[in-house]
């Protein structure tokens, strides 16, 4: 199961407690040379509430690096 599917299964909006979420991976430039050459090496998972559009960003490298993804997502989403 992918991180996106796991987040979608456990998601609850921090503002309105809605359970429907839109999830996308986004990329961003860093600083210095990566910015000058427009190299987008920073990737994040954006989770937006379908009701109020409150959005949270997560670093997939941290989530994927954990031994127990479920435990990390439990911490994030209760």
PyMOL Python script that loads the backbone (N, CA, C, O; Angstrom):
from pymol import cmd

cmd.read_pdbstr("""\
ATOM      1  N   UNK A   1       0.848  -1.183   0.000  1.00  0.00           N
ATOM      2  CA  UNK A   1       0.000   0.000   0.000  1.00  0.00           C
ATOM      3  C   UNK A   1       0.888   1.239   0.000  1.00  0.00           C
ATOM      4  O   UNK A   1       1.881   1.293   0.725  1.00  0.00           O
ATOM      5  N   UNK A   2       0.534   2.237  -0.812  1.00  0.00           N
ATOM      6  CA  UNK A   2       1.336   3.455  -0.907  1.00  0.00           C
ATOM      7  C   UNK A   2       1.048   4.393   0.265  1.00  0.00           C
ATOM      8  O   UNK A   2       0.053   4.248   0.976  1.00  0.00           O
ATOM      9  N   UNK A   3       1.935   5.339   0.438  1.00  0.00           N
ATOM     10  CA  UNK A   3       1.750   6.338   1.490  1.00  0.00           C
ATOM     11  C   UNK A   3       0.456   7.110   1.259  1.00  0.00           C
ATOM     12  O   UNK A   3      -0.286   7.383   2.202  1.00  0.00           O
ATOM     13  N   UNK A   4       0.188   7.462   0.006  1.00  0.00           N
ATOM     14  CA  UNK A   4      -1.021   8.217  -0.310  1.00  0.00           C
ATOM     15  C   UNK A   4      -2.279   7.460   0.096  1.00  0.00           C
ATOM     16  O   UNK A   4      -3.201   8.049   0.661  1.00  0.00           O
ATOM     17  N   UNK A   5      -2.326   6.160  -0.187  1.00  0.00           N
ATOM     18  CA  UNK A   5      -3.495   5.358   0.203  1.00  0.00           C
ATOM     19  C   UNK A   5      -3.618   5.262   1.720  1.00  0.00           C
ATOM     20  O   UNK A   5      -4.719   5.322   2.267  1.00  0.00           O
ATOM     21  N   UNK A   6      -2.498   5.116   2.382  1.00  0.00           N
ATOM     22  CA  UNK A   6      -2.508   5.016   3.845  1.00  0.00           C
ATOM     23  C   UNK A   6      -2.993   6.326   4.475  1.00  0.00           C
ATOM     24  O   UNK A   6      -3.777   6.310   5.424  1.00  0.00           O
ATOM     25  N   UNK A   7      -2.524   7.456   3.943  1.00  0.00           N
ATOM     26  CA  UNK A   7      -2.969   8.750   4.454  1.00  0.00           C
ATOM     27  C   UNK A   7      -4.469   8.920   4.211  1.00  0.00           C
ATOM     28  O   UNK A   7      -5.198   9.348   5.106  1.00  0.00           O
ATOM     29  N   UNK A   8      -4.930   8.588   3.009  1.00  0.00           N
ATOM     30  CA  UNK A   8      -6.351   8.730   2.677  1.00  0.00           C
ATOM     31  C   UNK A   8      -7.229   7.897   3.607  1.00  0.00           C
ATOM     32  O   UNK A   8      -8.312   8.336   3.993  1.00  0.00           O
ATOM     33  N   UNK A   9      -6.773   6.706   3.968  1.00  0.00           N
ATOM     34  CA  UNK A   9      -7.549   5.835   4.861  1.00  0.00           C
ATOM     35  C   UNK A   9      -7.632   6.382   6.277  1.00  0.00           C
ATOM     36  O   UNK A   9      -8.608   6.122   6.980  1.00  0.00           O
ATOM     37  N   UNK A  10      -6.630   7.131   6.706  1.00  0.00           N
ATOM     38  CA  UNK A  10      -6.565   7.602   8.091  1.00  0.00           C
ATOM     39  C   UNK A  10      -6.861   9.087   8.262  1.00  0.00           C
ATOM     40  O   UNK A  10      -6.878   9.584   9.388  1.00  0.00           O
ATOM     41  N   UNK A  11      -7.090   9.791   7.180  1.00  0.00           N
ATOM     42  CA  UNK A  11      -7.182  11.249   7.211  1.00  0.00           C
ATOM     43  C   UNK A  11      -8.393  11.751   7.981  1.00  0.00           C
ATOM     44  O   UNK A  11      -9.492  11.206   7.877  1.00  0.00           O
ATOM     45  N   UNK A  12      -8.161  12.802   8.754  1.00  0.00           N
ATOM     46  CA  UNK A  12      -9.221  13.577   9.399  1.00  0.00           C
ATOM     47  C   UNK A  12      -8.716  15.014   9.471  1.00  0.00           C
ATOM     48  O   UNK A  12      -7.661  15.274  10.050  1.00  0.00           O
ATOM     49  N   UNK A  13      -9.459  15.941   8.891  1.00  0.00           N
ATOM     50  CA  UNK A  13      -9.031  17.334   8.825  1.00  0.00           C
ATOM     51  C   UNK A  13      -8.846  17.908  10.230  1.00  0.00           C
ATOM     52  O   UNK A  13      -9.690  17.719  11.105  1.00  0.00           O
ATOM     53  N   UNK A  14      -7.744  18.602  10.428  1.00  0.00           N
ATOM     54  CA  UNK A  14      -7.441  19.211  11.724  1.00  0.00           C
ATOM     55  C   UNK A  14      -8.397  20.354  12.060  1.00  0.00           C
ATOM     56  O   UNK A  14      -8.593  20.669  13.234  1.00  0.00           O
ATOM     57  N   UNK A  15      -8.995  20.981  11.039  1.00  0.00           N
ATOM     58  CA  UNK A  15      -9.888  22.113  11.283  1.00  0.00           C
ATOM     59  C   UNK A  15     -11.354  21.716  11.406  1.00  0.00           C
ATOM     60  O   UNK A  15     -12.043  22.159  12.324  1.00  0.00           O
ATOM     61  N   UNK A  16     -11.839  20.873  10.473  1.00  0.00           N
ATOM     62  CA  UNK A  16     -13.288  20.588  10.447  1.00  0.00           C
ATOM     63  C   UNK A  16     -13.625  19.108  10.624  1.00  0.00           C
ATOM     64  O   UNK A  16     -14.799  18.740  10.578  1.00  0.00           O
ATOM     65  N   UNK A  17     -12.624  18.257  10.824  1.00  0.00           N
ATOM     66  CA  UNK A  17     -12.779  16.817  11.042  1.00  0.00           C
ATOM     67  C   UNK A  17     -13.396  16.062   9.858  1.00  0.00           C
ATOM     68  O   UNK A  17     -13.835  14.923  10.020  1.00  0.00           O
ATOM     69  N   UNK A  18     -13.435  16.672   8.688  1.00  0.00           N
ATOM     70  CA  UNK A  18     -13.910  15.984   7.493  1.00  0.00           C
ATOM     71  C   UNK A  18     -12.952  14.844   7.163  1.00  0.00           C
ATOM     72  O   UNK A  18     -11.759  14.944   7.452  1.00  0.00           O
ATOM     73  N   UNK A  19     -13.448  13.764   6.564  1.00  0.00           N
ATOM     74  CA  UNK A  19     -12.613  12.600   6.266  1.00  0.00           C
ATOM     75  C   UNK A  19     -12.264  12.483   4.782  1.00  0.00           C
ATOM     76  O   UNK A  19     -11.515  11.582   4.404  1.00  0.00           O
ATOM     77  N   UNK A  20     -12.787  13.364   3.936  1.00  0.00           N
ATOM     78  CA  UNK A  20     -12.487  13.310   2.508  1.00  0.00           C
ATOM     79  C   UNK A  20     -11.298  14.212   2.204  1.00  0.00           C
ATOM     80  O   UNK A  20     -11.274  15.376   2.603  1.00  0.00           O
ATOM     81  N   UNK A  21     -10.309  13.668   1.492  1.00  0.00           N
ATOM     82  CA  UNK A  21      -9.061  14.390   1.264  1.00  0.00           C
ATOM     83  C   UNK A  21      -8.633  14.267  -0.193  1.00  0.00           C
ATOM     84  O   UNK A  21      -8.876  13.252  -0.846  1.00  0.00           O
ATOM     85  N   UNK A  22      -7.990  15.324  -0.688  1.00  0.00           N
ATOM     86  CA  UNK A  22      -7.327  15.308  -1.986  1.00  0.00           C
ATOM     87  C   UNK A  22      -5.833  15.261  -1.707  1.00  0.00           C
ATOM     88  O   UNK A  22      -5.317  16.052  -0.918  1.00  0.00           O
ATOM     89  N   UNK A  23      -5.143  14.334  -2.354  1.00  0.00           N
ATOM     90  CA  UNK A  23      -3.715  14.152  -2.101  1.00  0.00           C
ATOM     91  C   UNK A  23      -2.942  14.285  -3.401  1.00  0.00           C
ATOM     92  O   UNK A  23      -3.302  13.691  -4.418  1.00  0.00           O
ATOM     93  N   UNK A  24      -1.868  15.078  -3.355  1.00  0.00           N
ATOM     94  CA  UNK A  24      -0.989  15.245  -4.512  1.00  0.00           C
ATOM     95  C   UNK A  24       0.454  15.319  -4.041  1.00  0.00           C
ATOM     96  O   UNK A  24       0.736  15.766  -2.929  1.00  0.00           O
ATOM     97  N   UNK A  25       1.348  14.882  -4.887  1.00  0.00           N
ATOM     98  CA  UNK A  25       2.779  15.092  -4.651  1.00  0.00           C
ATOM     99  C   UNK A  25       3.170  16.366  -5.365  1.00  0.00           C
ATOM    100  O   UNK A  25       2.789  16.584  -6.515  1.00  0.00           O
ATOM    101  N   UNK A  26       3.927  17.206  -4.687  1.00  0.00           N
ATOM    102  CA  UNK A  26       4.392  18.452  -5.291  1.00  0.00           C
ATOM    103  C   UNK A  26       5.913  18.512  -5.181  1.00  0.00           C
ATOM    104  O   UNK A  26       6.506  17.890  -4.300  1.00  0.00           O
ATOM    105  N   UNK A  27       6.531  19.258  -6.076  1.00  0.00           N
ATOM    106  CA  UNK A  27       7.978  19.437  -6.056  1.00  0.00           C
ATOM    107  C   UNK A  27       8.294  20.920  -5.948  1.00  0.00           C
ATOM    108  O   UNK A  27       7.561  21.765  -6.462  1.00  0.00           O
ATOM    109  N   UNK A  28       9.392  21.222  -5.274  1.00  0.00           N
ATOM    110  CA  UNK A  28       9.795  22.609  -5.084  1.00  0.00           C
ATOM    111  C   UNK A  28      11.309  22.722  -5.213  1.00  0.00           C
ATOM    112  O   UNK A  28      12.042  21.772  -4.935  1.00  0.00           O
ATOM    113  N   UNK A  29      11.761  23.887  -5.636  1.00  0.00           N
ATOM    114  CA  UNK A  29      13.199  24.113  -5.703  1.00  0.00           C
ATOM    115  C   UNK A  29      13.731  24.380  -4.309  1.00  0.00           C
ATOM    116  O   UNK A  29      12.974  24.683  -3.387  1.00  0.00           O
ATOM    117  N   UNK A  30      15.013  24.267  -4.171  1.00  0.00           N
ATOM    118  CA  UNK A  30      15.672  24.582  -2.910  1.00  0.00           C
ATOM    119  C   UNK A  30      16.252  25.978  -2.979  1.00  0.00           C
ATOM    120  O   UNK A  30      15.643  26.896  -3.528  1.00  0.00           O
ATOM    121  N   UNK A  31      17.440  26.123  -2.412  1.00  0.00           N
ATOM    122  CA  UNK A  31      18.126  27.408  -2.455  1.00  0.00           C
ATOM    123  C   UNK A  31      19.411  27.252  -3.254  1.00  0.00           C
ATOM    124  O   UNK A  31      19.806  26.137  -3.594  1.00  0.00           O
ATOM    125  N   UNK A  32      20.049  28.352  -3.546  1.00  0.00           N
ATOM    126  CA  UNK A  32      21.340  28.324  -4.224  1.00  0.00           C
ATOM    127  C   UNK A  32      21.239  27.856  -5.665  1.00  0.00           C
ATOM    128  O   UNK A  32      20.369  28.302  -6.413  1.00  0.00           O
ATOM    129  N   UNK A  33      22.146  26.941  -6.056  1.00  0.00           N
ATOM    130  CA  UNK A  33      22.223  26.491  -7.439  1.00  0.00           C
ATOM    131  C   UNK A  33      20.963  25.784  -7.905  1.00  0.00           C
ATOM    132  O   UNK A  33      20.573  25.924  -9.065  1.00  0.00           O
ATOM    133  N   UNK A  34      20.319  25.026  -7.025  1.00  0.00           N
ATOM    134  CA  UNK A  34      19.091  24.334  -7.447  1.00  0.00           C
ATOM    135  C   UNK A  34      18.008  25.338  -7.818  1.00  0.00           C
ATOM    136  O   UNK A  34      17.176  25.064  -8.683  1.00  0.00           O
ATOM    137  N   UNK A  35      18.012  26.485  -7.176  1.00  0.00           N
ATOM    138  CA  UNK A  35      17.037  27.528  -7.510  1.00  0.00           C
ATOM    139  C   UNK A  35      17.389  28.205  -8.834  1.00  0.00           C
ATOM    140  O   UNK A  35      16.512  28.485  -9.651  1.00  0.00           O
ATOM    141  N   UNK A  36      18.661  28.459  -9.031  1.00  0.00           N
ATOM    142  CA  UNK A  36      19.110  29.114 -10.264  1.00  0.00           C
ATOM    143  C   UNK A  36      18.792  28.240 -11.475  1.00  0.00           C
ATOM    144  O   UNK A  36      18.319  28.734 -12.499  1.00  0.00           O
ATOM    145  N   UNK A  37      19.058  26.927 -11.351  1.00  0.00           N
ATOM    146  CA  UNK A  37      18.844  26.015 -12.475  1.00  0.00           C
ATOM    147  C   UNK A  37      17.460  25.364 -12.462  1.00  0.00           C
ATOM    148  O   UNK A  37      17.185  24.470 -13.262  1.00  0.00           O
ATOM    149  N   UNK A  38      16.595  25.810 -11.561  1.00  0.00           N
ATOM    150  CA  UNK A  38      15.219  25.311 -11.462  1.00  0.00           C
ATOM    151  C   UNK A  38      15.171  23.787 -11.311  1.00  0.00           C
ATOM    152  O   UNK A  38      14.413  23.106 -12.003  1.00  0.00           O
ATOM    153  N   UNK A  39      15.986  23.270 -10.402  1.00  0.00           N
ATOM    154  CA  UNK A  39      16.004  21.839 -10.104  1.00  0.00           C
ATOM    155  C   UNK A  39      15.090  21.602  -8.909  1.00  0.00           C
ATOM    156  O   UNK A  39      15.351  22.078  -7.804  1.00  0.00           O
ATOM    157  N   UNK A  40      14.027  20.867  -9.148  1.00  0.00           N
ATOM    158  CA  UNK A  40      13.034  20.625  -8.096  1.00  0.00           C
ATOM    159  C   UNK A  40      13.318  19.285  -7.426  1.00  0.00           C
ATOM    160  O   UNK A  40      12.799  18.248  -7.840  1.00  0.00           O
ATOM    161  N   UNK A  41      14.137  19.319  -6.403  1.00  0.00           N
ATOM    162  CA  UNK A  41      14.510  18.081  -5.726  1.00  0.00           C
ATOM    163  C   UNK A  41      13.813  17.897  -4.384  1.00  0.00           C
ATOM    164  O   UNK A  41      13.979  16.858  -3.744  1.00  0.00           O
ATOM    165  N   UNK A  42      13.051  18.868  -3.955  1.00  0.00           N
ATOM    166  CA  UNK A  42      12.277  18.747  -2.721  1.00  0.00           C
ATOM    167  C   UNK A  42      10.862  18.305  -3.073  1.00  0.00           C
ATOM    168  O   UNK A  42      10.126  19.041  -3.730  1.00  0.00           O
ATOM    169  N   UNK A  43      10.484  17.117  -2.644  1.00  0.00           N
ATOM    170  CA  UNK A  43       9.163  16.566  -2.954  1.00  0.00           C
ATOM    171  C   UNK A  43       8.370  16.463  -1.661  1.00  0.00           C
ATOM    172  O   UNK A  43       8.899  16.045  -0.630  1.00  0.00           O
ATOM    173  N   UNK A  44       7.105  16.844  -1.719  1.00  0.00           N
ATOM    174  CA  UNK A  44       6.222  16.790  -0.553  1.00  0.00           C
ATOM    175  C   UNK A  44       4.881  16.189  -0.951  1.00  0.00           C
ATOM    176  O   UNK A  44       4.509  16.188  -2.125  1.00  0.00           O
ATOM    177  N   UNK A  45       4.171  15.683   0.031  1.00  0.00           N
ATOM    178  CA  UNK A  45       2.805  15.207  -0.171  1.00  0.00           C
ATOM    179  C   UNK A  45       1.889  16.271   0.411  1.00  0.00           C
ATOM    180  O   UNK A  45       1.981  16.597   1.595  1.00  0.00           O
ATOM    181  N   UNK A  46       1.004  16.814  -0.421  1.00  0.00           N
ATOM    182  CA  UNK A  46       0.040  17.821   0.022  1.00  0.00           C
ATOM    183  C   UNK A  46      -1.304  17.146   0.230  1.00  0.00           C
ATOM    184  O   UNK A  46      -1.817  16.482  -0.670  1.00  0.00           O
ATOM    185  N   UNK A  47      -1.876  17.317   1.422  1.00  0.00           N
ATOM    186  CA  UNK A  47      -3.178  16.742   1.764  1.00  0.00           C
ATOM    187  C   UNK A  47      -4.148  17.892   2.003  1.00  0.00           C
ATOM    188  O   UNK A  47      -3.984  18.654   2.955  1.00  0.00           O
ATOM    189  N   UNK A  48      -5.161  18.022   1.140  1.00  0.00           N
ATOM    190  CA  UNK A  48      -6.114  19.126   1.226  1.00  0.00           C
ATOM    191  C   UNK A  48      -7.493  18.592   1.564  1.00  0.00           C
ATOM    192  O   UNK A  48      -7.977  17.654   0.932  1.00  0.00           O
ATOM    193  N   UNK A  49      -8.119  19.188   2.555  1.00  0.00           N
ATOM    194  CA  UNK A  49      -9.468  18.803   2.953  1.00  0.00           C
ATOM    195  C   UNK A  49     -10.444  19.140   1.823  1.00  0.00           C
ATOM    196  O   UNK A  49     -10.399  20.236   1.264  1.00  0.00           O
ATOM    197  N   UNK A  50     -11.317  18.202   1.495  1.00  0.00           N
ATOM    198  CA  UNK A  50     -12.293  18.403   0.425  1.00  0.00           C
ATOM    199  C   UNK A  50     -13.385  19.394   0.827  1.00  0.00           C
ATOM    200  O   UNK A  50     -14.060  19.943  -0.044  1.00  0.00           O
ATOM    201  N   UNK A  51     -13.571  19.630   2.107  1.00  0.00           N
ATOM    202  CA  UNK A  51     -14.612  20.550   2.565  1.00  0.00           C
ATOM    203  C   UNK A  51     -14.089  21.980   2.747  1.00  0.00           C
ATOM    204  O   UNK A  51     -14.618  22.915   2.146  1.00  0.00           O
ATOM    205  N   UNK A  52     -13.059  22.148   3.570  1.00  0.00           N
ATOM    206  CA  UNK A  52     -12.608  23.509   3.906  1.00  0.00           C
ATOM    207  C   UNK A  52     -11.305  23.902   3.216  1.00  0.00           C
ATOM    208  O   UNK A  52     -10.877  25.050   3.335  1.00  0.00           O
ATOM    209  N   UNK A  53     -10.670  22.993   2.506  1.00  0.00           N
ATOM    210  CA  UNK A  53      -9.426  23.164   1.754  1.00  0.00           C
ATOM    211  C   UNK A  53      -8.198  23.445   2.622  1.00  0.00           C
ATOM    212  O   UNK A  53      -7.177  23.907   2.113  1.00  0.00           O
ATOM    213  N   UNK A  54      -8.284  23.173   3.914  1.00  0.00           N
ATOM    214  CA  UNK A  54      -7.098  23.252   4.777  1.00  0.00           C
ATOM    215  C   UNK A  54      -6.083  22.239   4.247  1.00  0.00           C
ATOM    216  O   UNK A  54      -6.437  21.094   3.967  1.00  0.00           O
ATOM    217  N   UNK A  55      -4.822  22.657   4.108  1.00  0.00           N
ATOM    218  CA  UNK A  55      -3.801  21.808   3.496  1.00  0.00           C
ATOM    219  C   UNK A  55      -2.613  21.623   4.429  1.00  0.00           C
ATOM    220  O   UNK A  55      -2.129  22.574   5.043  1.00  0.00           O
ATOM    221  N   UNK A  56      -2.154  20.382   4.522  1.00  0.00           N
ATOM    222  CA  UNK A  56      -0.958  20.045   5.285  1.00  0.00           C
ATOM    223  C   UNK A  56       0.041  19.409   4.334  1.00  0.00           C
ATOM    224  O   UNK A  56      -0.347  18.739   3.377  1.00  0.00           O
ATOM    225  N   UNK A  57       1.335  19.617   4.597  1.00  0.00           N
ATOM    226  CA  UNK A  57       2.396  19.059   3.769  1.00  0.00           C
ATOM    227  C   UNK A  57       3.207  18.073   4.587  1.00  0.00           C
ATOM    228  O   UNK A  57       3.503  18.315   5.757  1.00  0.00           O
ATOM    229  N   UNK A  58       3.568  16.951   3.958  1.00  0.00           N
ATOM    230  CA  UNK A  58       4.370  15.925   4.603  1.00  0.00           C
ATOM    231  C   UNK A  58       5.555  15.581   3.729  1.00  0.00           C
ATOM    232  O   UNK A  58       5.468  15.621   2.502  1.00  0.00           O
ATOM    233  N   UNK A  59       6.660  15.244   4.364  1.00  0.00           N
ATOM    234  CA  UNK A  59       7.866  14.853   3.666  1.00  0.00           C
ATOM    235  C   UNK A  59       7.853  13.332   3.499  1.00  0.00           C
ATOM    236  O   UNK A  59       7.984  12.613   4.489  1.00  0.00           O
ATOM    237  N   UNK A  60       7.698  12.821   2.265  1.00  0.00           N
ATOM    238  CA  UNK A  60       7.612  11.371   2.069  1.00  0.00           C
ATOM    239  C   UNK A  60       8.899  10.639   2.425  1.00  0.00           C
ATOM    240  O   UNK A  60       8.854   9.457   2.763  1.00  0.00           O
ATOM    241  N   UNK A  61      10.047  11.313   2.356  1.00  0.00           N
ATOM    242  CA  UNK A  61      11.301  10.672   2.732  1.00  0.00           C
ATOM    243  C   UNK A  61      11.283  10.279   4.203  1.00  0.00           C
ATOM    244  O   UNK A  61      11.802   9.225   4.572  1.00  0.00           O
ATOM    245  N   UNK A  62      10.696  11.112   5.036  1.00  0.00           N
ATOM    246  CA  UNK A  62      10.604  10.796   6.460  1.00  0.00           C
ATOM    247  C   UNK A  62       9.602   9.675   6.684  1.00  0.00           C
ATOM    248  O   UNK A  62       9.877   8.735   7.429  1.00  0.00           O
ATOM    249  N   UNK A  63       8.440   9.767   6.041  1.00  0.00           N
ATOM    250  CA  UNK A  63       7.419   8.730   6.219  1.00  0.00           C
ATOM    251  C   UNK A  63       7.893   7.373   5.688  1.00  0.00           C
ATOM    252  O   UNK A  63       7.658   6.343   6.320  1.00  0.00           O
ATOM    253  N   UNK A  64       8.555   7.370   4.533  1.00  0.00           N
ATOM    254  CA  UNK A  64       9.022   6.118   3.950  1.00  0.00           C
ATOM    255  C   UNK A  64      10.207   5.543   4.709  1.00  0.00           C
ATOM    256  O   UNK A  64      10.444   4.336   4.660  1.00  0.00           O
ATOM    257  N   UNK A  65      10.948   6.380   5.405  1.00  0.00           N
ATOM    258  CA  UNK A  65      12.129   5.924   6.121  1.00  0.00           C
ATOM    259  C   UNK A  65      11.820   5.260   7.446  1.00  0.00           C
ATOM    260  O   UNK A  65      12.708   4.650   8.041  1.00  0.00           O
ATOM    261  N   UNK A  66      10.598   5.357   7.925  1.00  0.00           N
ATOM    262  CA  UNK A  66      10.236   4.769   9.207  1.00  0.00           C
ATOM    263  C   UNK A  66       9.992   3.276   9.063  1.00  0.00           C
ATOM    264  O   UNK A  66       9.527   2.808   8.024  1.00  0.00           O
ATOM    265  N   UNK A  67      10.311   2.534  10.118  1.00  0.00           N
ATOM    266  CA  UNK A  67      10.084   1.089  10.117  1.00  0.00           C
ATOM    267  C   UNK A  67       8.602   0.759  10.095  1.00  0.00           C
ATOM    268  O   UNK A  67       8.185  -0.214   9.466  1.00  0.00           O
ATOM    269  N   UNK A  68       7.809   1.567  10.781  1.00  0.00           N
ATOM    270  CA  UNK A  68       6.390   1.282  10.884  1.00  0.00           C
ATOM    271  C   UNK A  68       5.601   2.504  10.436  1.00  0.00           C
ATOM    272  O   UNK A  68       5.322   3.398  11.235  1.00  0.00           O
ATOM    273  N   UNK A  69       5.245   2.538   9.161  1.00  0.00           N
ATOM    274  CA  UNK A  69       4.513   3.671   8.590  1.00  0.00           C
ATOM    275  C   UNK A  69       3.204   3.907   9.332  1.00  0.00           C
ATOM    276  O   UNK A  69       2.816   5.055   9.550  1.00  0.00           O
ATOM    277  N   UNK A  70       2.531   2.851   9.717  1.00  0.00           N
ATOM    278  CA  UNK A  70       1.256   2.975  10.431  1.00  0.00           C
ATOM    279  C   UNK A  70       1.398   3.739  11.734  1.00  0.00           C
ATOM    280  O   UNK A  70       0.523   4.532  12.081  1.00  0.00           O
ATOM    281  N   UNK A  71       2.474   3.517  12.456  1.00  0.00           N
ATOM    282  CA  UNK A  71       2.701   4.207  13.729  1.00  0.00           C
ATOM    283  C   UNK A  71       2.915   5.698  13.500  1.00  0.00           C
ATOM    284  O   UNK A  71       2.427   6.522  14.274  1.00  0.00           O
ATOM    285  N   UNK A  72       3.637   6.047  12.446  1.00  0.00           N
ATOM    286  CA  UNK A  72       3.867   7.461  12.130  1.00  0.00           C
ATOM    287  C   UNK A  72       2.554   8.124  11.756  1.00  0.00           C
ATOM    288  O   UNK A  72       2.264   9.225  12.225  1.00  0.00           O
ATOM    289  N   UNK A  73       1.751   7.470  10.915  1.00  0.00           N
ATOM    290  CA  UNK A  73       0.469   8.051  10.502  1.00  0.00           C
ATOM    291  C   UNK A  73      -0.497   8.126  11.675  1.00  0.00           C
ATOM    292  O   UNK A  73      -1.307   9.051  11.735  1.00  0.00           O
ATOM    293  N   UNK A  74      -0.439   7.188  12.604  1.00  0.00           N
ATOM    294  CA  UNK A  74      -1.270   7.276  13.807  1.00  0.00           C
ATOM    295  C   UNK A  74      -0.922   8.518  14.600  1.00  0.00           C
ATOM    296  O   UNK A  74      -1.807   9.182  15.139  1.00  0.00           O
ATOM    297  N   UNK A  75       0.374   8.841  14.676  1.00  0.00           N
ATOM    298  CA  UNK A  75       0.783  10.054  15.371  1.00  0.00           C
ATOM    299  C   UNK A  75       0.241  11.302  14.689  1.00  0.00           C
ATOM    300  O   UNK A  75      -0.198  12.242  15.352  1.00  0.00           O
ATOM    301  N   UNK A  76       0.276  11.303  13.344  1.00  0.00           N
ATOM    302  CA  UNK A  76      -0.171  12.472  12.600  1.00  0.00           C
ATOM    303  C   UNK A  76      -1.678  12.647  12.643  1.00  0.00           C
ATOM    304  O   UNK A  76      -2.166  13.765  12.813  1.00  0.00           O
ATOM    305  N   UNK A  77      -2.417  11.567  12.493  1.00  0.00           N
ATOM    306  CA  UNK A  77      -3.862  11.648  12.334  1.00  0.00           C
ATOM    307  C   UNK A  77      -4.654  11.107  13.514  1.00  0.00           C
ATOM    308  O   UNK A  77      -5.884  11.077  13.473  1.00  0.00           O
ATOM    309  N   UNK A  78      -3.974  10.687  14.546  1.00  0.00           N
ATOM    310  CA  UNK A  78      -4.655  10.216  15.744  1.00  0.00           C
ATOM    311  C   UNK A  78      -5.204   8.871  15.601  1.00  0.00           C
ATOM    312  O   UNK A  78      -5.807   8.347  16.537  1.00  0.00           O
TER     313      UNK A  78
END
""", "prot")
cmd.dss("prot")
cmd.show_as("cartoon", "prot")
cmd.util.cbc("prot")
cmd.orient("prot")
